[in-house]
Amino acid sequence: MNNASRFALLILIATLWNSPSQADSFAGLGFLAGGGESRAYGISADGGTIIGTSDGVGLNGSDVVRWDAAGVATRVSQSTFSWPAPSAVSANGSTIVGSEILNSGLGGFVWSDAGGYQNRIGWGLSAVSADGSAYGGYDGNGGVIFTSTGAISTGGNNVAGLTADGATALVTEQWGAVGGYTFHDTYTWTKSGGLTSIGHRAGMGKTLGTAISADGSTIVGRDSSENYLRNGEAFLWTADDGFIGLGRL
């Protein structure tokens, strides 16, 4: 798809979304018992599960919450002394991954219908495949994907996204001098091909991908010519069309 076709599609989607037939409405999701604040972080592809957090349940920090299609909130996290935050949910809502601050440091967690709650998986998890069989994040050595057969190192610093089948990962790398990250690079990763850089947009030497589409054809993120991604701009990238700057308000 060329740039003109892509922008035409975006305009069509925006037009349909803002059609008068679409009635805007808000519905509060509520809290766990005793809670006074809740936040939603993501939604499953089938629209039946929302993930987030709720506080005020007598623990040190927040609890991870799963809201079902009926709006019922269920506590997911099981650590008594942690501050967890969900990052991603599988397509049907059966698996949730995220990170938490523990007394002993950072850790990743996975919750699933089948396996319940498991924590201390790597240092943090930020991505999950559509069926929940693979999830990615980072450990002390860099980016990593966990599957039923074990952990696979991807290189880079972090697995920021996975395609629906879990075969392709969005990997980011951040490194630099004291005081913060000054270099940002983004890659796709496959088991057979390893890391492949998506490069940089002209004039933008620092690129940080934040999400990858289900089929791996499209990546979005932000880039900048300045350290720490100051004054950055959102971008869309495809293998065919390269980078498209999305502009600023």
N, C-alpha and C positions, 0 to 999 in steps of 0.2 A: 504494500500500500504506500503510495507516494504522499508527500506532505500535504498537498491540496486535498486529496481524498480523506486523509486522516482528520484534517481540520473540519472538513464538511461533515464527517461522522460526529465529531465532537459537538458541532453546532446543532445537528439533528437531535442528539441525545439531550442537550440542554433545552431545546425547544419542547421536546416531548415531556421532559421532567417538569417544566414550568407551565405546562398546559393548564387551562382553567379546570379541566376535569380532575386534576390532581389536587385534592383537598389537603392542605397542611394541617397537621395535628401533632400534639405532644402527649406522651403518656409517661408518667413517673414509674420507675421500676421498683421503687421501694428499697428497703434495707433488710438485713438480717435482724432477728429479734434483738432489741436493745441498741441497734445502730442508729446513728444520726446523720450519716453522710454516706453516699455511694457514688461510684463512678463507673461508667461503661467504657471499655477499651477496644472491643472488637465484636464482630458478629460472624457467624458461620455462613458459608456459601449458600446453604439452603434456607437461611433466614430464621431458623428455628431456635438458635441458641445465641445468647449474648453473654459476653464475659466481662468481668469488672471486679471491683472491690467494694467492700462495705466495712465500716469501722464500728467502734462502740460495742464490741462483744466481749470486753474484758481481757483481751489479749494485748500483747505488746506490738501495736501497729494495726494493720488491716488484714482482713480475710479475703481470699479470692472467692468470687461468687459466680455461679452459673445460673442465668435466668432462662427458663424454658419458654416454649411458644405460648404457654398459658400465663406467663409472667411470674411463675413461682421461683423464688430465689433459694438456691441450695449452696451451702458452704462447701468449698472444694479443698482449701488448704487445711493441713492438719498439724502444722508446726505451732507449738505453744508460744515460742519466743522467736518470732521472725516478722519481717516486713515484706510480704510477697506482692508481686505485680504480674498479672498475666500479659503475655506478649502475642499469642496467636492461638487460633482454634481450628480444628480440622473441619472439613467441608460439612459433615453431618453433626458436628458438635460433640462427638464422642471423645475427643482428646483435646486437652488444654495444656499449653506449655508456658513457662515464664521464668522469672528469676526472683530470688528473695535474699534479703539481708539477714544472715544468721549471726548468732553470737560468735561463731567461729569464722565468719567472713561471708563472701558471696557464694551462692549456689543456684543451680537450675532445678526446676521441678517439672514433673509431668503428672497430669491426672487423666485417667481414662475410665470409661464405664467398666471395662474388664479388669483393669489392674489397680484401680483406686489411686491414691496419692503416693508419689515417690519423689524424694528430694535428694539434694546433694549430687545432682547429675551435672558434671562440669561446673563451670563458674556462672553460667547463665544460658538460657535458651530463648530464642527469638523467632523460630520458624518451625512449621510442621507441615507434613504432606497432607494431601486431601483425605487419605484414609487413616491417618494417624500412625502409620507404621514407621515413619522416619521423622526425626526432629533434629534441628541444628542450632548451634550457638557457638560458644567458645569455652575453652578450658585453659589451663596454664600454658599450653603450647601453641594456641592459636585457634583457628576455625575448626569445627568438628561436626560431623553428622553421626547421630546415634541410630542404629537399626537393631533388629532382633539378633543379628549375627555379630554385633560389636560396634566399636567406634571407628570412624574413618576420618583421618586428618585431611583437611582441604588446603592447608596453607592459609595465608592471610591472617587477619586478627579475629574475624567473626563471620559466621554464616547468618546473614541478615534475612534471607528468604529462601524458599524451596518451591519448585514447580509442583503441580498437583501429584505427579508420580514420584516425586522425591529424587529424580535422576539428575536434575540440574539445580545447582545452588547459586545464589547471589552472595558473593563473598566480598567483604570490605577490608581494607587495610589502612590503618591510621598510625602514623609515627612522626616523631619530631623531637624538638628540643625541649628543655625544661620550661614548664609553664603551660604546656598544652600541645595538642597535635597540630603540626604545621604541614603535613603531607597527607593527602587522602586519595586513595585509588580504589577502583571498583572492578570486579572480575565476575565472569561466570565460571562455574566449575562443573566438570563431569568426571566420572570415575575413569573413563578411557582417555579423556583429553586433558585432564588437569585444569589449571587456571588459564583463562584467556582474558586479557584486559579489554575493557570496552573503550579505553582511551580517554581523551579529554576533549571538550568542546574548544574551539578556537578562542584563545584568550583566557581560558579557564583552566588553570593548571591543577586544580584540586576537585575531585569528583567523589561524591558519596552516595551510592545507591541505597535506597530504603525499601524498595519492594519490587518483586518480579511477578509477572503474570502467570497464570496457571499453566500455559503452554511454553513459557520461557521466552516468548518472542518480544516482550516489552519490559523495560526497566524504567522506573522513575526514581527521582532523587533530587539532590541539589548540588550545585557546583559554584565555584568562586575562583577568583584570582588572588584572594587574600588569605592570610593565615586564619585558622579556626573557622573557615568558611564564612567570614564576615561579608555582609552585603551580597550574599549568594542569591542564586536564582533557581527556581524549580526547573527540572528538565524531564523530557521523555526521550527514551532511546530505543531504537530497534536496529537489528543487524542490517536491514535493508536501507533504512533512511538515516541511520546515525542519530545525532543529537538534535532535538528540537527544544529551544528555550521556551518556557511557558509564560515568561513575563512576570511582572509584579503589579500589584494594585497601585 
